[in-house]
Amino acid sequence: MSAIPEFTSRFFLDALSIVLIDILLGGDNAVVIAMAVKSLPEKQRRMGIAFGTGAAVVLRIVLTFFAAQLLQIQFLKLAGGLVILWIAVQLLADHKQVSGSGQPVKSLKQAIWLILVADITMSVDNILAVAGASKGNLSLLIFGLVLSITFVAFTSSLLAKLMDRYPIIIWIGSAILGRVGGEMIAGDPWIHDKFHLSRTADIGFQIVCAAGVVAIGWFLERRAKLAYNTPRP
């Protein structure tokens, strides 16, 4: 793998491809980060984005060298998809949790942990795409990985601010994460070999997962409100 870049037209074309890949595939990760830090105070929100994405840079670089092999392991994407579904429900439930003190219901440590788990789980496709576009050039590979994290960090900061003004975005974000989880589950080698899902069935399953996350989030919100409003003896 070449470590010294040769600034040819091919190099810049590959770099442009990496930029486009990061823009197209980074949105889901930005949603996770934005929802994870949404309930934190402004200072802790910035710290959560900085620490979470900074650690994710190192993790992505390490995972890049194993991503192709990891994708072929049965049940790995299945487990990853289930983790994403859990995170989607957890983030929505945490946002809607009723707190008598009015203080944020999640800590900075919890937010960073969710960011890291989600990034590791959701970033395999992004890592593979960047690795393919770099064509063995280490400089391009590192550029793509760092750029992806930087893009996600700035996008998530903007999304978190929008969520403050428009809470409906939180529900939309949870549905997006549900779709991503469903896509990962359907793409697991074992699921593919066992059920041979058609494209229509694949999309239908993603829709079911997205709707299921929103439905569970709504149920947890209702239950929390009932528990909060029920008079104590």
C-alpha positions, 0 to 999 in steps of 0.5 A: 500500500503506497504511503507517499501520494503522487498528485496525478489526475487519477489521484484527484479523481479518486479523492473526489470519489471519496468525498462523494462517498462520504457525503452519500454514506455519512448521513446515517451516522450523523443522525445517530450522533445528533440524537445521542447528544440531543439532550445534553447541554451545549458544552457537553454536546460539543464535547460528545461530538468531539470525543465520540468522532475523534475516537471513531477515527482511530476505530475506523482506520483499524477496522478498514484492514479487516472490513472485507473479511468481517462482512463475510462472517455469518450473523455479524451484520445480523447482530449489528442490525439488531444493535442499531434497532436497539440504539434507535429505540433507546435514543427515542425513548431517552429523548421522550423520557419524562424527568421531574427535574427537567435535567437531561436524561443522558450523561456525556459518557452514555452519549459517547458510548452510543456514538462509538457502538453505532459508528462501529456497527454502521460504518462497514459499508462506508469503510469498504467503499472508501477502501475501494476508492483509495485503490491501495493508496494509504494517503487517500485511505486515511484522507477518506476516513478522516474526512468521513468523520469530519463530515459526520461531526459537522452534519450531526451538530447542525442536526442536533440544533434542528432537533431542538427547534423541530422535534419531528426530526427526532422521529424521522431520525429514529425511522431512518435508523430503523431502516438502516438496521433492517437493511443490515439484517437483510444483508447478512450472509446467513439471512441472504442464503436462508431466505433469498429475499427479493429487492421488494421483500428487502425494502418491505422489511426495512419499512417494517423495521422503521415503523416498528422502531417508531411504534415502540418509541411511541409506546415507551413515551406513552408508558413514561407519561402515564407513570409520571402523571400517576399520583403516588400513594 
